[in-house]
Amino acid sequence: MAKRKESTEQTKQTIVDAKKRGYSNRRLCEVGSVSNRQRSGRPRKTSARDDRRLVKIVKGDPRKTATDVRIYANNNLSLGIVIRTARRILERANLPARHPSKKPLISKKNVKARLEFARKHLEWSVAE
């Protein structure tokens, strides 16, 4: 007949501490430990890898918005996330909403004037 396996001192101490805290024998047997149980709640739609991939898109092009991230995630990664989830992912990566200023367009008149000025002053020196 095989001998029974001895419990480690750490396991024994954990059981004693659990009994002092009021855990029942049934709970200790069911769970197998005294660690916290898994919390309830909806599982995440995106993995850490997906999050990194979406953040990389925005870091590559600062003009990308959370809407662009959502569209990319839904079309290319088949995640099915909403705009709020995309915003949350970007906020966790310290990328809050940004609105880069657009460079104003130059009129045809100004394009000609700038080109004429550049040609006229092509040979300028630092002293002038």
Secondary structure, 3 states (H helix, E strand, C coil): CCCCCCCCHHHHHHHHHHHHHCCCHHHHHHHCCCCCCCCCCCCCCCCHHHHHHHHHHHHHCCCCCHHHHHHHHHHHCCCCCCHHHHHHHHHHCCCCCCCCCCCCCCCHHHHHHHHHHHHHCCCCCCCC
